[in-house]
Amino acid sequence: MEGITYDLVIIGAGPAGLAAAIYAKRARLNFIVIEKTGGFGGQILETPDVDNYPGLMGSSGFDLAQAFRDHCEKLDVKFVTDNVVGIEVSGSIKQVFGEEDGYDCRAVIIATGARHAKLKVPGEDEYAGAGVSYCATCDGAFFRNKTVAVIGGGDVAVEDAMFLSNLCEKVYLIHRRGELRAAKSLQEKLFEKPNVEMVWDTVATEIKGENMMVSSLMLKDVQTGNETELPVNGVFVAVGILPNSNEFTGKLAVNSGGYIVAGEDCAASVPGVFAAGDVREKKLRQVITAAADGANAVTSVLEYLR
């Protein structure tokens, strides 16, 4: 252990964690932010355009994350690079265990976010990084002038398909239902793309490859049961997210999806522990709601510490 008992430890440096850090600094709390990669921004780093954050229409995800980080650095927020592997929260002094060190504190905000869900089909793990990707903005440039498939029906899948349509010769958007779940404004933009083809009521059953690279995608029509093989150079998976909550399971209440149970005040099931952002049970997971969670969580922390 460092030998210091902090007022607060914030785990995670995405929008929720960074917003919490800003509010904690203004409240003059003695705290640190722990981020396992030494980076910042969370999932918004993978978003090419953020059109729904008030006042910053058209900003890139990276630019918005950088603005959050710059704000924290101007306030002299202390960041620690470590991978949190567990917590002990039963007493009045909480313990956060990292691979590098341990950290004692009076309160904890868990803002660890979420990660991409997998298809769980044959070939997915085998060709990960060799044609299978979970981040269009990260890997799209490798597929310039090629044919790719995006699998999913939400905002992320549509955004990925639109981004890739500007790079690739052909983009297939494969969705298991007959209509998308994405925002209507995004759908309207997508349907204007001449090189994007919708494949409705269809699921992927296998990813095949040749010479250690993806070469095709096996598909099944959920209505007829017919199976087809679609030649593609890349597969972008966008079928949802999973909370980064494994390190806290057994210590806090989580719902059936693994999200930490916490209300709008962000208070988790154990006094002194709070959950903010995508890791929390909530209806809407967006940058604006994550940032709001960060502010709410610190307000609740102050009430708890008093």
N, C-alpha and C positions, 0 to 999 in steps of 0.2 A: 504494500500500500504506500501511497505517496506521503502519508503522514498529515494530510490536510483533510478536513471535513468541510466540503463545500455546502453552500446553501442548496445548490441545484446542479445536477448533471443532466445535460441534454444529449440524448443518443440519436445521432443522425443529423446531416447537414443538407437536407432537401429544403423545399420552401417552408415546411412546418418548423423544422429545427432552426432555420435561419431567422424566421419571423419571431420564434420564441426567444432566440438570442438577443434580438433587438429590444424586445420588451423587457427581458431580464436585465439587460444592461441599463436601460432607462430606470428600472426599479432599484438599481444599485445592488443587485444580488452578487454574491461571490459564486461564480459558476464557470463551467467549461462546456464546450461542445465536443463530443467524441464522434469522429467520422472514420470508418474503417479504411477507406481508400485514400484518405488525405485529400479527396476531392470535395465537390460541393454541387448542389443543384438537383440531385436525384434524377427522376425520370424526365424532367423537362429538358435536360440536356439532349434528349433524343427527339425533341419536338422542333421541327423546322420553323413553324410559325405559330405564335400565340396571339389569336385574334380576339380572345374573350377576357383578357385581363384589363380591367378599367384603366383608361388613360394611356395604355401602351399597345394599342392596336397595331398589329403587324410586326411586333418585336419577335425575334427568334428566341427559342427556349434558352439557348446559351447566353444571349445578351441579358435576358431577364434574370437568369441564375447569377450571372456576373454582377448585375446591379445589386442583387440581394447580398452577395458576398462582399462587395465593395462597401455597402452600408455597414455591415458587421465589422469590417476591418477599420473603418473610420471611427467606430466606437471602441476599438481595441478589444474586441471579443477574443478570448483565448480558445484556440482550436487544438485538439489533441488527436493524433492519428493512432488509432488502436482498433482492434476488432473485438467487439463485445461478445462474450460467449456465455454470459449468464448474469443473473442478479440474485441478491438476497434482500428481501424487502419486508420481512416479518417484524423487524424492530423499528425503533424511532430513527436510528441511523441506518440508511440503506447502503448496500454494497453493490457496486457495479464491477464485474470481473471482465477484464480484457486480456487478450493474449500477451500484452506487453506489461500491464500493470493492473492494479486494483484501485478503485476510487470510492471513497466514503462521502456520503452526502445526506442531507436531510430530506430532499425531494428529488424525484426523477421524472423527466419527460421523455417518453419513448416516441421517437419520430423517425423510425427506421424505414418507413415507406413500404413499397411492394416490389415484386419482381414479375417478369413475364411468365405466364403459364405455358406449358408445353402441350403439344398435340398428343404425345404418347403413342406414336405409331412407329412401326419398323423403319429404320433408316434415319430417323430424326437425330439421334445422338451420334450415329456413325458419320453423318455428313454435316454436323454442326461446325461452322467455320469453313466448310467446303461447299457452300451453296445454300445451307440452312442458316437463317439469320432471324434475330428477334428485334433488330433495330435497322429500319430502312435508312435513316439519316446517317447511321454509322457506316453501313456497308453498301449502300445503293450505288456508289461510284464504281464498284467492282463489276457491276452488271450493265454498264453503259452499252446501249444498242443491242441488248440481249432480251430474252423472253423470261419473265418471272411470274410467279403466282404469289398472291397475298391471301392468307387464310384468316377469315374473321368477318365480323359484321358491325363492329362498333366504331367509335370515333377514331381510335388508333388505326384500325385496319383501313378505313377510308383515307385518312391522312397519309398513311404509308403508300397506298395505291396512287394517290395524286402526286406525291413526291416522286415516286418511281416512274410515273408516266412522263416526267420531264427528262428522264435519263434513258429509259428502256424503250426498245422497239415495240414491245407488247407487254401488257400487264393484265393478268387474269385475277379477278377478285372472286374468291370462292367462299360461299356462305351456306351454311346448313339450312337456312330458312329461305322463304320467298320474299323477304323484305329485310332491309338493313335496320339496325338499331341506332345507327349514328344520327347525329343532329341533322335536321332537314337541310340546313344551310350548307353543310358539308356534302350531303348527297347531291344537291343541285350542282355543285362545282364538279363533283366526280363524274356525273352523267354527261357533262360537257366535254369530257376527255375522249377524243376519237380513238385512242389506242388502248383504252381500258374496256375489257369485256367482262360482263357479269356472268358468273356460273352459279345459278340458284339451286337451292335444295340439294346441296352436294357436300359430302365430307371427304376428306383425304384419308386414305387407308394405309398408304405406304409411300415412302420417298425412296426412289431408286437412283443409282448412280453408275457412272462409267469413269474409269481412270481416276478414281478417288474424288470425283466431283459429281454433284447432282446432275442428273440427265432427264428425269421424268418424275411425274407425280401420279400415283394411282388414285382414282376418284370413284366414288359410289354415289349414285343418285338415291336419295333417301326415300323417294316416292316409288320408283320403279325397281330399285335394287340393281339396276344396270351398272356395270363397272367399265371404266375407260382409263386409258393411259394418256396423260397430257405431257408432251415434251416441254420441259422448261430448263433453264439454266440455274434458276434460283428459287428458293421458297422462303417467303417472309411470314413468320408466324405471329399473329396478333389476335389471340383467342382469349385474352383476359389477363388478369394479374392475380398474384397470390401475395398475401401479407408476409413481411419479414418479421415473423413473430415467434419462430421456433425457439429462440433463446429464452423466451418468457413463458412458454407453455408450462403449466403446472404451478406457476407462481401467481398468475393472474387469470381471471375469467376471460375466455375467448368464445366466440360463437362457432357455429358448425363450419364456417369457412376459414376459421383460424384468425379472424380479426379480433383485436382486443376490444372487449366490451367497455365502452365509455360513452357518456352522454355529451351534450353540447358544452358542458363545463370541462370535458376531457378527463374527468376523474375516473380512474380505473377502479377495480374491485378492492384494491388494497390502499388504505389511506397513505397519502404522500407520493403515490405513483399516478402518472397522467399519461395519456396516449393522444398524439396529435398527428393529423395527416392521414395518408393512405393506409396506415396500419390500424387505424381505428374503425370500429363498426360505424358506418354512415351511409347515407343514400348517394351523395355526390362526391366524387373524388376528382377534384380539379385544383389547379394552383391556388385559386382564390380561396377555396375552402380549406386547403392546407395551411395557408398563411393565417387565415382566421383562427384555425385551431391553435396555431402557435401563440397567438395573442390571448385567446381564451385560456389556454393551458397555464400560461404564466400568471394570469389573473387568479386562477384557482390555486396555483402554487403560493402566491402571496397570502391568500386567505388561509391556506393550510399552515403556513409558517407562523402566522400571527396567533 
